Amino acid sequence: MSNPALSLRERNRIDCWHAIHDAAADLTIERGLDETTIDAISDRAGVSRRTFFNYFPSKEDAVLGMQAPTLPDGALEDFRASAGDSFGRTMRLMLAVLDSAIPDHDDFPRRRTLADQNPVLEERLRRHISAAEDIVLAILTEQDGDSSTEPLPDGIESAKALLSLAATILRFTSRNDPHGVLVDREAAINRSIDVFRKAISESL
């Protein structure tokens, strides 16, 4: 469904992004990753090579429908101002950064299948996730110098532990409940958190 608040230029940009991504993913499914070229993707999407590179730096990113993660506008302010425990705040920040790398969440099943079938795509996916983790870790470790937020009790070690737990739960959710991610991502993540909480409490 189109968003009436978007300008015509922005809607065209989104449509072009989807055309390139769909072409890349469909060709990879039909031919395999090695036989899918940027020229073939561009031809099927009806764009030039130059336009392709305006949207994606590589065919792997086009197939996955991903881009380099960034810190979205307002995400840092929301993190600093939000109430709740450090883990919940870290999880929400991680999701915001990951969302910047994955514009289309509805394509999750195809993305997951392609990554599972192609080690090169799986590695590319991991690199983007690692880059997102680096962004979040940098913010968490800056808290000690920010008087507006409560510092983590063990500094960098606590930050790394929180980030590792958040990333592990997100990976677990994506593999254990892919349908739930599409229907209600927050509910699916909360179910995974409950599973981890129970497993940890029963194991320690």
C-alpha positions as CSV (number, residue, x, y, z in Angstrom):
1,M,0.0,0.0,0.0
2,S,1.4,3.4,-1.0
3,N,2.0,6.1,1.6
4,P,0.2,9.3,0.5
5,A,2.6,11.3,2.6
6,L,5.5,10.4,0.3
7,S,6.4,12.6,-2.7
8,L,6.2,11.2,-6.2
9,R,10.0,11.2,-6.3
10,E,10.3,9.2,-3.1
11,R,7.6,6.7,-4.3
12,N,9.5,6.2,-7.6
13,R,12.8,5.7,-5.6
14,I,11.1,3.0,-3.5
15,D,9.6,1.3,-6.6
16,C,13.0,1.2,-8.3
17,W,14.6,-0.2,-5.2
18,H,12.0,-3.0,-5.1
19,A,12.3,-3.6,-8.8
20,I,16.1,-4.2,-8.6
21,H,15.9,-6.3,-5.4
22,D,13.1,-8.5,-6.8
23,A,15.0,-9.0,-10.0
24,A,18.1,-9.9,-8.2
25,A,16.4,-12.3,-5.8
26,D,14.3,-13.9,-8.5
27,L,17.2,-14.4,-10.8
28,T,19.3,-16.0,-8.0
29,I,16.4,-18.4,-7.3
30,E,16.2,-19.3,-11.0
31,R,19.8,-19.4,-12.0
32,G,21.9,-19.5,-8.8
33,L,24.0,-16.7,-7.4
34,D,27.1,-17.3,-9.6
35,E,25.0,-17.1,-12.8
36,T,23.2,-13.9,-11.7
37,T,25.1,-10.9,-13.0
38,I,24.5,-7.2,-12.5
39,D,23.8,-6.8,-16.2
40,A,21.1,-9.5,-16.0
41,I,19.6,-7.9,-12.8
42,S,19.6,-4.4,-14.5
43,D,18.0,-5.8,-17.6
44,R,15.2,-7.5,-15.8
45,A,14.6,-4.5,-13.5
46,G,14.6,-2.2,-16.5
47,V,17.4,0.1,-15.2
48,S,20.9,0.9,-16.3
49,R,24.0,-0.4,-14.5
50,R,24.6,3.2,-13.2
51,T,21.1,3.2,-11.7
52,F,21.8,-0.2,-10.1
53,F,24.9,1.1,-8.3
54,N,22.9,4.2,-7.2
55,Y,20.8,1.7,-5.1
56,F,23.1,-1.2,-4.2
57,P,26.9,-1.4,-4.0
58,S,27.0,-5.1,-4.9
59,K,24.7,-7.9,-6.4
60,E,24.8,-9.6,-3.0
61,D,23.2,-6.6,-1.3
62,A,20.7,-6.4,-4.2
63,V,19.7,-10.1,-3.7
64,L,19.3,-9.7,0.0
65,G,17.6,-6.3,-0.2
66,M,20.0,-4.8,2.3
67,Q,22.2,-1.8,2.8
68,A,24.8,-0.7,5.2
69,P,23.2,0.0,8.6
70,T,23.1,3.5,10.0
71,L,21.8,5.2,13.2
72,P,18.3,6.4,12.2
73,D,17.2,9.9,13.0
74,G,15.8,10.1,16.5
75,A,17.1,6.6,17.5
76,L,19.8,7.9,19.9
77,E,17.4,10.4,21.5
78,D,14.8,7.6,22.0
79,F,17.4,5.4,23.5
80,R,18.5,8.0,26.0
81,A,15.0,9.1,26.9
82,S,13.3,5.8,27.0
83,A,12.3,4.2,30.3
84,G,12.8,0.6,31.2
85,D,15.8,-1.7,31.9
86,S,19.1,-1.6,30.0
87,F,18.4,-4.8,28.1
88,G,15.0,-3.6,26.7
89,R,16.5,-0.2,25.7
90,T,19.4,-2.0,24.0
91,M,17.1,-4.4,22.1
92,R,15.0,-1.4,20.8
93,L,18.1,0.4,19.7
94,M,19.5,-2.7,18.0
95,L,16.2,-3.1,16.1
96,A,16.2,0.5,15.0
97,V,19.7,0.1,13.5
98,L,18.9,-3.2,11.9
99,D,15.7,-1.7,10.4
100,S,17.9,0.9,8.6
101,A,19.7,-2.0,6.9
102,I,16.6,-3.9,5.9
103,P,14.0,-1.6,4.3
104,D,11.6,-4.4,3.4
105,H,10.8,-6.8,6.3
106,D,8.0,-8.5,4.4
107,D,10.6,-10.2,2.3
108,F,12.1,-11.9,5.3
109,P,11.3,-15.5,4.3
110,R,12.9,-15.2,0.8
111,R,15.9,-13.4,2.3
112,R,16.4,-16.1,4.9
113,T,16.1,-18.9,2.3
114,L,18.6,-17.3,0.0
115,A,21.1,-16.8,2.8
116,D,20.7,-20.4,3.9
117,Q,21.3,-21.7,0.4
118,N,24.3,-19.4,-0.4
119,P,27.2,-19.1,2.0
120,V,28.3,-15.9,0.3
121,L,25.0,-14.3,1.1
122,E,25.0,-15.6,4.6
123,E,28.4,-14.0,5.1
124,R,27.2,-10.7,3.6
125,L,24.2,-10.8,6.0
126,R,26.5,-11.4,8.9
127,R,28.7,-8.5,7.9
128,H,25.7,-6.1,8.0
129,I,24.6,-7.4,11.3
130,S,28.1,-7.1,12.7
131,A,28.2,-3.5,11.5
132,A,24.9,-2.8,13.2
133,E,26.3,-4.3,16.4
134,D,29.3,-2.0,16.2
135,I,27.0,1.0,16.0
136,V,25.1,-0.1,19.0
137,L,28.2,-1.0,21.0
138,A,29.7,2.5,20.4
139,I,26.5,4.0,21.8
140,L,26.4,1.7,24.8
141,T,30.1,2.4,25.7
142,E,29.5,6.1,25.5
143,Q,27.0,6.1,28.3
144,D,29.6,6.5,31.0
145,G,30.2,10.0,29.8
146,D,26.6,10.9,29.4
147,S,25.0,12.3,32.5
148,S,21.5,11.9,31.0
149,T,21.6,8.1,31.2
150,E,22.4,5.6,33.9
151,P,25.9,4.1,33.3
152,L,26.2,0.3,33.0
153,P,27.5,-1.3,36.2
154,D,30.5,-2.9,34.6
155,G,31.1,-0.5,31.7
156,I,32.3,-2.1,28.5
157,E,31.9,-5.6,29.7
158,S,28.2,-5.0,30.5
159,A,27.7,-3.3,27.1
160,K,29.2,-6.3,25.3
161,A,27.1,-8.7,27.3
162,L,23.9,-6.8,26.6
163,L,24.6,-6.5,22.9
164,S,25.6,-10.2,22.6
165,L,22.4,-11.3,24.3
166,A,20.2,-9.0,22.2
167,A,21.9,-10.2,19.0
168,T,21.5,-13.9,20.0
169,I,17.8,-13.5,20.8
170,L,17.2,-11.7,17.5
171,R,19.0,-14.5,15.6
172,F,17.1,-17.2,17.6
173,T,13.8,-15.5,16.8
174,S,14.5,-15.2,13.0
175,R,15.2,-18.9,12.8
176,N,12.9,-20.3,15.4
177,D,9.8,-18.3,14.6
178,P,10.0,-16.8,11.1
179,H,6.3,-16.6,10.6
180,G,5.9,-14.8,13.9
181,V,8.4,-12.2,12.8
182,L,6.2,-11.4,9.9
183,V,2.9,-11.4,11.8
184,D,4.0,-9.5,14.9
185,R,7.8,-9.0,15.3
186,E,7.6,-7.5,18.8
187,A,5.5,-10.4,20.1
188,A,7.8,-13.0,18.5
189,I,10.8,-11.3,20.1
190,N,9.1,-11.2,23.5
191,R,8.3,-14.9,23.2
192,S,12.0,-15.6,22.6
193,I,13.0,-13.4,25.5
194,D,10.7,-15.6,27.7
195,V,12.4,-18.7,26.4
196,F,15.9,-17.4,27.2
197,R,14.8,-16.1,30.6
198,K,13.4,-19.5,31.5
199,A,16.4,-21.4,30.1
200,I,18.9,-19.2,32.0
201,S,16.9,-19.3,35.3
202,E,16.6,-23.1,35.2
203,S,20.3,-23.5,34.3
204,L,22.0,-21.3,36.9
